[in-house]
Amino acid sequence: MNENDKRKRRKEYETCKREFKKGVIATIIYILCSTILSYTLGYKQTFTDMTLILGFPAWIFYSVLIPWILIVIYTVYFAFKMED
């Protein structure tokens, strides 16, 4: 392997590592937001206290559906933005 190939592989490795870190950070943020929101909005809530949004309890809508939609949007954006 010549020096030019080594530089190219090193650049590809650094790009891969940077993209991996972004994915891990996004996943950690998603899990933390979903868990914290689920706990604060839904814990110890009785059925009579629940409000519904599109047929879902509000705490599920805000702590599961919204973060899930946002992480999907981020994933699609990130997939098209990735470096070659």
DSSP file (Angstrom, degrees, kcal/mol; ACC not computed):
  #  RESIDUE AA STRUCTURE BP1 BP2  ACC     N-H-->O    O-->H-N    N-H-->O    O-->H-N    TCO  KAPPA ALPHA  PHI   PSI    X-CA   Y-CA   Z-CA
    1    1 A M              0   0    0      0, 0.0     2,-0.1     0, 0.0     0, 0.0   0.000 360.0 360.0 360.0 128.1    0.0    0.0    0.0
    2    2 A N     >  -     0   0    0      1,-0.1     4,-1.8     4,-0.0     3,-0.1  -0.298 360.0 -99.5 -86.6 175.2    1.5    3.3   -1.0
    3    3 A E  H  > S+     0   0    0      1,-0.2     4,-2.1     2,-0.2     5,-0.2   0.840 120.0  56.1 -64.4 -35.8    1.4    6.6    0.9
    4    4 A N  H  > S+     0   0    0      1,-0.2     4,-2.1     2,-0.2    -1,-0.2   0.905 107.5  48.6 -64.8 -41.9   -1.5    8.0   -1.1
    5    5 A D  H  > S+     0   0    0      1,-0.2     4,-2.6     2,-0.2    -1,-0.2   0.880 109.2  53.7 -64.5 -38.5   -3.7    5.0   -0.3
    6    6 A K  H  X S+     0   0    0     -4,-1.8     4,-2.4     2,-0.2    -2,-0.2   0.910 109.3  47.8 -63.5 -42.1   -2.9    5.3    3.4
    7    7 A R  H  X S+     0   0    0     -4,-2.1     4,-2.4     2,-0.2    -1,-0.2   0.911 112.0  50.1 -64.6 -41.7   -3.9    8.9    3.5
    8    8 A K  H  X S+     0   0    0     -4,-2.1     4,-2.3     1,-0.2    -2,-0.2   0.928 112.6  46.4 -63.1 -44.7   -7.2    8.1    1.7
    9    9 A R  H  X S+     0   0    0     -4,-2.6     4,-2.4     2,-0.2    -1,-0.2   0.881 111.1  52.5 -64.8 -38.2   -7.9    5.3    4.1
   10   10 A R  H  X S+     0   0    0     -4,-2.4     4,-2.4     2,-0.2    -1,-0.2   0.911 109.7  48.8 -64.3 -41.8   -7.1    7.5    7.1
   11   11 A K  H  X S+     0   0    0     -4,-2.4     4,-2.2     2,-0.2    -2,-0.2   0.912 111.7  49.2 -64.2 -42.5   -9.5   10.2    5.8
   12   12 A E  H  X S+     0   0    0     -4,-2.3     4,-2.4     1,-0.2    -2,-0.2   0.892 110.9  50.8 -62.7 -40.2  -12.2    7.6    5.3
   13   13 A Y  H  X S+     0   0    0     -4,-2.4     4,-2.6     2,-0.2    -2,-0.2   0.917 110.1  48.6 -63.8 -44.5  -11.6    6.3    8.8
   14   14 A E  H  X S+     0   0    0     -4,-2.4     4,-2.2     2,-0.2    -2,-0.2   0.894 112.0  49.5 -64.2 -39.6  -11.8    9.8   10.3
   15   15 A T  H  X S+     0   0    0     -4,-2.2     4,-2.4     2,-0.2    -2,-0.2   0.925 111.6  48.7 -63.5 -44.9  -15.1   10.5    8.4
   16   16 A C  H  X S+     0   0    0     -4,-2.4     4,-2.3     1,-0.2    -2,-0.2   0.908 111.6  49.5 -61.2 -43.5  -16.6    7.2    9.6
   17   17 A K  H  X S+     0   0    0     -4,-2.6     4,-2.1     2,-0.2    -1,-0.2   0.896 110.9  49.6 -64.3 -40.9  -15.6    7.9   13.2
   18   18 A R  H  X S+     0   0    0     -4,-2.2     4,-1.9     2,-0.2    -2,-0.2   0.907 112.6  46.8 -65.1 -42.9  -17.1   11.4   13.1
   19   19 A E  H  X S+     0   0    0     -4,-2.4     4,-2.1     2,-0.2    -2,-0.2   0.868 110.4  53.5 -68.1 -36.8  -20.4   10.1   11.6
   20   20 A F  H  X S+     0   0    0     -4,-2.3     4,-2.5     2,-0.2    -2,-0.2   0.917 107.7  50.6 -62.1 -44.1  -20.5    7.3   14.2
   21   21 A K  H  X S+     0   0    0     -4,-2.1     4,-2.6     1,-0.2     5,-0.2   0.906 109.0  51.3 -62.2 -42.0  -20.1    9.8   17.0
   22   22 A K  H  X S+     0   0    0     -4,-1.9     4,-2.4     1,-0.2    -1,-0.2   0.908 111.1  48.6 -61.2 -41.7  -23.0   11.9   15.6
   23   23 A G  H  X S+     0   0    0     -4,-2.1     4,-2.2     2,-0.2    -2,-0.2   0.902 112.1  47.8 -65.4 -42.0  -25.2    8.8   15.5
   24   24 A V  H  X S+     0   0    0     -4,-2.5     4,-2.5     2,-0.2    -2,-0.2   0.919 112.6  48.7 -65.8 -43.7  -24.3    7.8   19.0
   25   25 A I  H  X S+     0   0    0     -4,-2.6     4,-2.5     1,-0.2    -2,-0.2   0.919 111.8  49.3 -62.8 -43.7  -25.0   11.3   20.4
   26   26 A A  H  X S+     0   0    0     -4,-2.4     4,-2.3    -5,-0.2    -1,-0.2   0.898 112.1  48.7 -62.4 -40.6  -28.3   11.5   18.5
   27   27 A T  H  X S+     0   0    0     -4,-2.2     4,-2.6     2,-0.2    -2,-0.2   0.908 111.2  49.1 -66.3 -42.7  -29.4    8.1   19.9
   28   28 A I  H  X S+     0   0    0     -4,-2.5     4,-2.6     2,-0.2     5,-0.2   0.919 112.2  48.4 -63.2 -43.8  -28.4    9.0   23.5
   29   29 A I  H  X S+     0   0    0     -4,-2.5     4,-2.7     2,-0.2     5,-0.2   0.915 112.1  50.0 -62.3 -42.9  -30.3   12.3   23.2
   30   30 A Y  H  X S+     0   0    0     -4,-2.3     4,-2.6     2,-0.2     5,-0.2   0.939 112.9  45.4 -60.6 -48.5  -33.3   10.5   21.8
   31   31 A I  H  X S+     0   0    0     -4,-2.6     4,-2.5     2,-0.2     5,-0.2   0.917 114.7  47.8 -64.5 -43.4  -33.3    7.9   24.6
   32   32 A L  H  X S+     0   0    0     -4,-2.6     4,-2.9    -5,-0.2     5,-0.3   0.940 114.1  46.1 -63.3 -47.2  -32.8   10.4   27.3
   33   33 A C  H  X S+     0   0    0     -4,-2.7     4,-2.6    -5,-0.2     5,-0.3   0.937 115.0  47.1 -60.9 -46.7  -35.6   12.7   26.0
   34   34 A S  H  X S+     0   0    0     -4,-2.6     4,-2.2    -5,-0.2    -1,-0.2   0.914 116.2  44.0 -62.8 -43.5  -38.0    9.9   25.6
   35   35 A T  H  X S+     0   0    0     -4,-2.5     4,-2.4    -5,-0.2    -2,-0.2   0.938 116.0  45.5 -68.4 -47.7  -37.3    8.4   29.0
   36   36 A I  H  X S+     0   0    0     -4,-2.9     4,-2.7    -5,-0.2     5,-0.2   0.922 115.9  46.2 -64.1 -44.7  -37.4   11.7   30.9
   37   37 A L  H  X S+     0   0    0     -4,-2.6     4,-2.7    -5,-0.3     5,-0.4   0.910 112.1  51.3 -65.0 -41.6  -40.5   12.9   29.2
   38   38 A S  H  X>S+     0   0    0     -4,-2.2     4,-2.1    -5,-0.3     5,-0.5   0.928 113.9  44.5 -60.1 -44.7  -42.3    9.5   29.7
   39   39 A Y  H  X5S+     0   0    0     -4,-2.4     4,-1.4     3,-0.2    -2,-0.2   0.942 118.0  41.8 -66.2 -48.2  -41.4    9.5   33.3
   40   40 A T  H  <5S+     0   0    0     -4,-2.7    -2,-0.2    -5,-0.2    -1,-0.2   0.861 124.3  35.2 -72.4 -34.3  -42.4   13.2   34.0
   41   41 A L  H  <5S+     0   0    0     -4,-2.7    18,-0.2    -5,-0.2    -1,-0.2   0.798 129.1  28.0 -89.7 -29.0  -45.6   13.2   31.9
   42   42 A G  H ><5S+     0   0    0     -4,-2.1     3,-1.4    -5,-0.4    -3,-0.2   0.658  85.6 106.9-111.2 -17.3  -46.9    9.7   32.4
   43   43 A Y  T 3<<S+     0   0    0     -4,-1.4     3,-0.1    -5,-0.5    -4,-0.0  -0.446  95.6   1.0 -71.8 135.0  -45.8    8.4   35.8
   44   44 A K  T 3  S+     0   0    0      1,-0.2     2,-0.5    -2,-0.2    -1,-0.3   0.758  93.2 143.0  61.6  28.8  -48.5    8.2   38.4
   45   45 A Q    <   -     0   0    0     -3,-1.4    -1,-0.2     2,-0.0     2,-0.1  -0.866  42.4-140.8 -99.4 127.8  -51.1    9.5   36.0
   46   46 A T    >>  -     0   0    0     -2,-0.5     4,-0.7    -3,-0.1     3,-0.7  -0.404  22.8-111.1 -82.9 163.9  -54.6    8.0   36.4
   47   47 A F  G >4 S+     0   0    0      1,-0.2     3,-0.7     2,-0.2    -1,-0.1   0.854 117.8  54.7 -63.3 -34.5  -56.8    7.1   33.5
   48   48 A T  G 34 S+     0   0    0      1,-0.2    -1,-0.2     3,-0.0    -3,-0.0   0.756 105.8  53.2 -72.2 -22.8  -59.2    9.8   34.3
   49   49 A D  G <4 S+     0   0    0     -3,-0.7    -1,-0.2     2,-0.1    -2,-0.2   0.610  87.3 106.3 -84.9 -12.7  -56.4   12.5   34.3
   50   50 A M    <<  -     0   0    0     -4,-0.7     2,-0.4    -3,-0.7    -8,-0.0  -0.419  54.5-155.9 -75.4 139.8  -55.2   11.5   30.8
   51   51 A T        -     0   0    0     -2,-0.1     7,-2.6     2,-0.0     2,-0.4  -0.883  15.9-132.4-107.9 147.7  -55.8   13.7   27.8
   52   52 A L  E     -A   57   0A   0     -2,-0.4     2,-0.4     5,-0.2     0, 0.0  -0.811  17.3-172.1-105.8 140.1  -55.8   12.2   24.3
   53   53 A I  E >  S-A   56   0A   0      3,-3.3     3,-2.0    -2,-0.4     8,-0.0  -0.978  82.6 -19.2-128.1 116.3  -54.1   13.6   21.3
   54   54 A L  T 3  S-     0   0    0     -2,-0.4    -1,-0.1     1,-0.3    -2,-0.0   0.820 129.2 -53.0  53.9  34.2  -54.9   11.8   18.0
   55   55 A G  T 3  S+     0   0    0      1,-0.3    -1,-0.3     0, 0.0    -3,-0.0   0.400 119.8 105.5  85.7  -2.7  -56.2    8.8   20.1
   56   56 A F  E <  S-A   53   0A   0     -3,-2.0    -3,-3.3     1,-0.0    -1,-0.3  -0.815  81.9-100.4-105.4 147.7  -53.0    8.5   22.1
   57   57 A P  E >>  -A   52   0A   0      0, 0.0     4,-2.3     0, 0.0     3,-0.7  -0.410  38.2-116.9 -59.0 145.6  -52.5    9.6   25.7
   58   58 A A  H 3> S+     0   0    0     -7,-2.6     4,-2.6     1,-0.3     5,-0.3   0.853 113.1  56.1 -57.8 -37.6  -50.7   12.9   25.7
   59   59 A W  H 3> S+     0   0    0     -8,-0.2     4,-1.8     1,-0.2    -1,-0.3   0.858 109.4  46.2 -67.4 -32.4  -47.6   11.6   27.5
   60   60 A I  H <>>S+     0   0    0     -3,-0.7     4,-2.3     2,-0.2     5,-1.8   0.907 112.0  51.6 -72.2 -41.5  -47.1    8.9   24.8
   61   61 A F  I  <>S+     0   0    0     -4,-2.3     5,-2.3     1,-0.2    -2,-0.2   0.937 118.8  35.6 -58.5 -48.1  -47.6   11.5   22.0
   62   62 A Y  I  <5S+     0   0    0     -4,-2.6    -1,-0.2     3,-0.2    -2,-0.2   0.770 126.2  37.1 -80.0 -26.8  -45.0   13.9   23.5
   63   63 A S  I  <5S+     0   0    0     -4,-1.8   -25,-0.2    -5,-0.3    -3,-0.2   0.639 131.9  17.3-104.2 -14.0  -42.6   11.3   24.8
   64   64 A V  I  X5S+     0   0    0     -4,-2.3     4,-1.9    -5,-0.2    -3,-0.2   0.712 125.2  40.1-119.0 -55.9  -42.7    8.6   22.2
   65   65 A L  I  ><S+     0   0    0     -5,-1.8     4,-2.6     2,-0.2     5,-0.2   0.943 116.2  45.8 -68.8 -49.1  -44.2    9.7   18.9
   66   66 A I  H  ><S+     0   0    0     -5,-2.3     4,-2.5    -6,-0.2     5,-0.2   0.949 116.1  45.0 -62.6 -50.1  -42.7   13.2   18.6
   67   67 A P  H  > S+     0   0    0      0, 0.0     4,-2.5     0, 0.0    -1,-0.2   0.892 113.4  52.2 -60.5 -36.2  -39.1   12.2   19.5
   68   68 A W  H  X S+     0   0    0     -4,-1.9     4,-2.0     2,-0.2    -2,-0.2   0.929 110.1  47.4 -65.4 -44.1  -39.4    9.2   17.2
   69   69 A I  H  X S+     0   0    0     -4,-2.6     4,-2.3     1,-0.2    -1,-0.2   0.914 112.8  50.1 -61.8 -42.3  -40.5   11.4   14.3
   70   70 A L  H  X S+     0   0    0     -4,-2.5     4,-2.5     1,-0.2    -2,-0.2   0.895 109.7  49.4 -64.7 -39.9  -37.7   13.8   15.0
   71   71 A I  H  X S+     0   0    0     -4,-2.5     4,-2.3     2,-0.2    -1,-0.2   0.858 110.7  51.1 -69.9 -32.5  -35.1   11.0   15.1
   72   72 A V  H  X S+     0   0    0     -4,-2.0     4,-2.5     2,-0.2     5,-0.2   0.923 110.8  48.2 -67.1 -43.2  -36.4    9.7   11.8
   73   73 A I  H  X S+     0   0    0     -4,-2.3     4,-2.6     1,-0.2    -2,-0.2   0.923 113.0  48.5 -61.2 -44.0  -36.1   13.2   10.2
   74   74 A Y  H  X S+     0   0    0     -4,-2.5     4,-3.1     1,-0.2    -2,-0.2   0.909 110.8  51.0 -62.1 -42.0  -32.6   13.5   11.6
   75   75 A T  H  X S+     0   0    0     -4,-2.3     4,-2.3     2,-0.2    -2,-0.2   0.917 112.0  45.7 -63.2 -44.3  -31.6   10.1   10.2
   76   76 A V  H  X S+     0   0    0     -4,-2.5     4,-1.8     2,-0.2    -2,-0.2   0.931 115.1  47.5 -64.9 -45.2  -32.9   10.9    6.8
   77   77 A Y  H  X S+     0   0    0     -4,-2.6     4,-1.5     1,-0.2    -2,-0.2   0.934 113.4  48.2 -59.4 -46.4  -31.2   14.3    6.8
   78   78 A F  H  X S+     0   0    0     -4,-3.1     4,-1.3     1,-0.2    -1,-0.2   0.864 107.3  56.2 -64.3 -36.9  -28.0   12.8    8.0
   79   79 A A  H  < S+     0   0    0     -4,-2.3    -1,-0.2     1,-0.2    -2,-0.2   0.882 112.2  41.7 -63.9 -38.4  -28.1   10.0    5.4
   80   80 A F  H  < S+     0   0    0     -4,-1.8    -1,-0.2     1,-0.2    -2,-0.2   0.724 116.0  50.0 -81.0 -20.8  -28.3   12.6    2.6
   81   81 A K  H  < S+     0   0    0     -4,-1.5    -2,-0.2    -5,-0.2    -1,-0.2   0.607  81.7 123.5 -91.2 -13.6  -25.7   14.8    4.2
   82   82 A M     <  -     0   0    0     -4,-1.3     2,-0.2    -5,-0.1    -3,-0.0  -0.077  62.9-118.5 -52.7 146.1  -23.1   12.1    4.8
   83   83 A E              0   0    0    -68,-0.1    -1,-0.1     1,-0.1    -2,-0.1  -0.537 360.0 360.0 -83.1 152.3  -19.7   12.7    3.3
   84   84 A D              0   0    0     -2,-0.2    -1,-0.1   -69,-0.0    -2,-0.1   0.422 360.0 360.0 -95.7 360.0  -18.3   10.3    0.7
